[in-house]
Amino acid sequence: MGPARSGVTGQGAFGRPPRISSGDRGFLLGDGLFETIRVYRGVPFYMSAHLDRLAQGAEVVEIPLPSELEDRIGSFLAEVLGGQGGREPRQGEGVLRISLSRGEDRRWGGAAGDGSAGLALRWIPLERSPAWSGDPLTARLQGHIHHRALTATLKGLGYLERITALRRARALGADEALLCNAEGRIVGGSTSNFVGVTRRGALVSPGPAEGARPGVTRGVVLAAAEALGIPVEERGVEVGELAELAEIFLTSSIRELAPVGVVEGRPVGEGRPGPTFLRLRQAFQDEVRRLSRDPGPAR
Ligand SMILES: Cc1ncc(COP(=O)(O)O)c(C=O)c1O
């Protein structure tokens, strides 16, 4: 694995160290959005879904998308992956982080930036997929996300609630935090979506109405479930229902699918990855292989 590399628009991507102004509103106020896209064998996975989500969020918070965004991302990736050589399996494995800030504005707390949105691209090399191996995760209930808050479902830069929940869960000896919404139902992991499997074999997963992000990985998993004939219920999950679930797993671009074996000290089902998780993980891996062998146009 090589080092992480970054480029900041307007400052020359490479050759010079990228800098972000200390007056940047993304840095000062979390006034911006981001996307984290897994790249397999040099091919961004579900790039158009990520860019659509970024565009929708940017419209809601009125941050203009930088012009020629896709071209800039394409040039950045070509540079970090080193052209064709980057399509070699080990070199092309990583994460593309797109950070979009409203930019610099001297009026602290002012309603709007000056329209010159800032774009920062970052490449983080990763080991090969699958991301999860070893023991299932242990989780504690920590932290809250108000399901009606804009920041619940928008992929905004501010992660203090989620980071603190994760740190507190880790201080209690767990691997992950499960956050609840203002009505006490499960929202998801600190940076992941929640999927449960009922004893009848249906998937249950809180969606945006419960305060969960519309995760791209979750979308791929729910579509795979439907294709496999597994019933899907997008709905809230009460804390009391956790003990009734046969399986729990978390989904995100970086984690892919990660099983949870223990919540609040109690085993989930048999306490090991269940059959539905294993089927869906296989389906996800198949999708990764299909798209990374035959990438087609990036968007
Ligand atoms: C709060 C939150 N929910 C869900 C996700 C998963 O989204 P995706 O599958 O699009 O990576 C993330 C990923 O960063 C996240 O931060």
The ligand as an SDF file (V2000), in Angstrom:
LIG
                    3D

 16 16  0  0  0  0  0  0  0  0999 V2000
  -23.7480    7.8960    9.1430 C   0  0  0  0  0  0  0  0  0  0  0  0
  -23.5050    6.9500    8.0150 C   0  0  0  0  0  0  0  0  0  0  0  0
  -24.4890    6.1030    7.6540 N   0  0  0  0  0  0  0  0  0  0  0  0
  -24.3150    5.2310    6.6500 C   0  0  0  0  0  0  0  0  0  0  0  0
  -23.1110    5.1600    5.9500 C   0  0  0  0  0  0  0  0  0  0  0  0
  -22.9490    4.1580    4.8410 C   0  0  0  0  0  0  0  0  0  0  0  0
  -23.1140    4.7680    3.6000 O   0  0  0  0  0  0  0  0  0  0  0  0
  -22.4560    4.1620    2.2760 P   0  0  0  0  0  0  0  0  0  0  0  0
  -22.9020    2.7510    2.1720 O   0  0  0  0  0  0  0  0  0  0  0  0
  -22.9900    5.0230    1.1920 O   0  0  0  0  0  0  0  0  0  0  0  0
  -20.9750    4.2630    2.4500 O   0  0  0  0  0  0  0  0  0  0  0  0
  -22.0670    6.0240    6.2910 C   0  0  0  0  0  0  0  0  0  0  0  0
  -20.7960    5.9890    5.5680 C   0  0  0  0  0  0  0  0  0  0  0  0
  -19.9030    6.7890    5.7820 O   0  0  0  0  0  0  0  0  0  0  0  0
  -22.2710    6.9440    7.3490 C   0  0  0  0  0  0  0  0  0  0  0  0
  -21.3000    7.7880    7.7370 O   0  0  0  0  0  0  0  0  0  0  0  0
  1  2  1  0
  2  3  1  0
  2 15  2  0
  3  4  2  0
  4  5  1  0
  5  6  1  0
  5 12  2  0
  6  7  1  0
  7  8  1  0
  8  9  2  0
  8 10  1  0
  8 11  1  0
 12 13  1  0
 12 15  1  0
 13 14  2  0
 15 16  1  0
M  END
$$$$
